[in-house]
Amino acid sequence: MEIIDNPNWNKLDFINKRERFCLPMSENDLINALTRAYNTEVVARGNKLEAIPRTAIEKCAQWLASKDGRVGLLLYGTVGTGKTTMLNAICRVINTFAKPSYSDVTLNEDKTAAVKVIRAKDVVLAWQDNKVLYKQMCGTELLGIDEFGVEAIDVNTYGNTNEPIIDLLSTRYDKQKCTLISSNLDIETIGDRYGARLQDRFVEMFKTIAFTGKSYRK
């Protein structure tokens, strides 16, 4: 066995740190952009904006503007408090100001869109019926997942038990891919439903923003 020269020891200290996704905009500009996008999402559903979740918008803008911190964003809270609206608003802003590079895996028919929101149930359906699409979901640089927590966890195939949503999130954790999630589940409840291993990864991977109060739906 050949002994490696001492100068090679510095290779053990080399870190190839992956730069986290962010938008090259000020927090104030992002607050304004998210506010407009949030209002657009409300109007698109035939409703009128009654209250702006100012605190949540400010926290989302801070996350979008930062190159540091957690690679994922978890919007959680009770039903009807604006989580999905905010998720769609964030993705609207991203798609307005960011474009995918030639190397990005895109889930969109529109190749100029940087991020797409999918339902957690659709992750399971893709795993069952469209493995190519499921692989794209695992590898795309940016992914929004809505309704996390209502999908099936265990999927039986030929007597084997598989966990498509857990495998997808674990893969994205390993590759440090930017992931945005809306859910009724907080970190503790995620542990109860998906186990301590995924919960622990969520703690490291996601900045969490709580949505509270009464439902906006009437």
C-alpha positions, -999 to 999 in steps of 0.1 A, spaced: 0 0 0 14 34 -10 16 60 17 0 94 8 23 124 11 16 148 40 5 177 17 -26 156 8 -39 159 43 -55 193 35 -79 174 11 -96 162 43 -105 197 52 -118 207 18 -155 216 17 -175 219 -15 -204 238 0 -236 239 -21 -249 275 -24 -285 277 -11 -312 291 -34 -321 327 -29 -334 356 -49 -310 386 -55 -334 411 -41 -337 431 -9 -361 419 18 -382 450 14 -386 444 -24 -395 408 -16 -421 418 10 -437 440 -17 -435 413 -43 -450 386 -20 -478 409 -9 -488 415 -45 -485 378 -54 -505 368 -23 -533 392 -33 -532 378 -68 -536 343 -56 -567 353 -35 -583 372 -64 -576 342 -87 -599 321 -64 -627 347 -68 -622 361 -33 -612 395 -18 -582 400 3 -594 408 39 -562 405 58 -525 404 48 -504 379 69 -477 405 74 -456 386 98 -455 355 76 -448 375 45 -418 392 63 -404 359 74 -408 344 39 -391 374 24 -362 371 48 -358 334 39 -360 341 2 -333 369 4 -308 349 24 -280 328 11 -275 312 45 -297 291 67 -320 262 60 -325 250 25 -362 243 29 -393 262 40 -422 247 60 -455 266 62 -476 249 88 -508 256 108 -545 250 110 -568 247 79 -578 278 60 -551 301 74 -534 309 41 -506 283 38 -514 272 3 -520 307 -8 -486 317 6 -469 287 -10 -484 296 -44 -474 333 -39 -438 324 -31 -436 302 -62 -452 330 -83 -425 354 -71 -397 328 -78 -410 322 -113 -412 359 -120 -377 367 -109 -357 334 -114 -353 312 -144 -340 276 -144 -305 270 -158 -299 245 -186 -289 219 -160 -321 221 -139 -346 193 -139 -380 209 -145 -414 195 -139 -431 223 -159 -443 221 -195 -432 258 -195 -395 254 -195 -390 289 -183 -407 282 -149 -382 276 -121 -406 259 -96 -439 240 -96 -462 232 -67 -475 196 -66 -497 179 -41 -482 153 -17 -507 128 -30 -493 133 -65 -459 122 -53 -473 89 -44 -492 86 -77 -461 94 -96 -442 67 -78 -469 42 -87 -476 52 -123 -447 74 -136 -413 66 -123 -396 91 -146 -418 119 -132 -411 107 -96 -373 108 -103 -377 144 -116 -395 153 -84 -366 140 -64 -340 158 -85 -355 192 -95 -336 221 -79 -368 237 -66 -400 219 -55 -432 230 -38 -453 204 -20 -488 212 -9 -510 192 15 -481 173 30 -495 150 56 -527 137 39 -510 113 14 -505 76 20 -472 68 36 -469 31 30 -475 17 -6 -475 -20 -11 -462 -34 -43 -459 -72 -49 -458 -77 -11 -431 -51 -6 -438 -19 15 -425 13 1 -425 49 14 -425 73 -17 -429 106 2 -403 97 28 -379 85 2 -384 117 -19 -378 140 10 -348 120 22 -333 122 -13 -338 159 -14 -323 163 21 -292 143 10 -288 165 -21 -298 197 -2 -324 206 -28 -346 236 -21 -380 224 -10 -411 244 0 -439 226 19 -473 236 32 -489 213 58 -513 211 88 -485 193 107 -459 209 129 -425 193 135 -437 173 165 -467 159 146 -444 151 116 -424 129 140 -455 111 151 -467 104 116 -434 98 97 -410 88 124 -381 103 143 -356 99 114 -376 122 90 -385 145 118 -348 150 127 -340 158 91 -369 183 90 -354 201 120 -321 206 101 -336 212 66 -366 235 71 -372 270 84 -407 268 99 -433 295 97 -466 291 117 -500 301 103 -525 306 131 -560 321 136 -594 314 122 -600 300 87 -604 326 59 -628 303 42 -665 311 45 
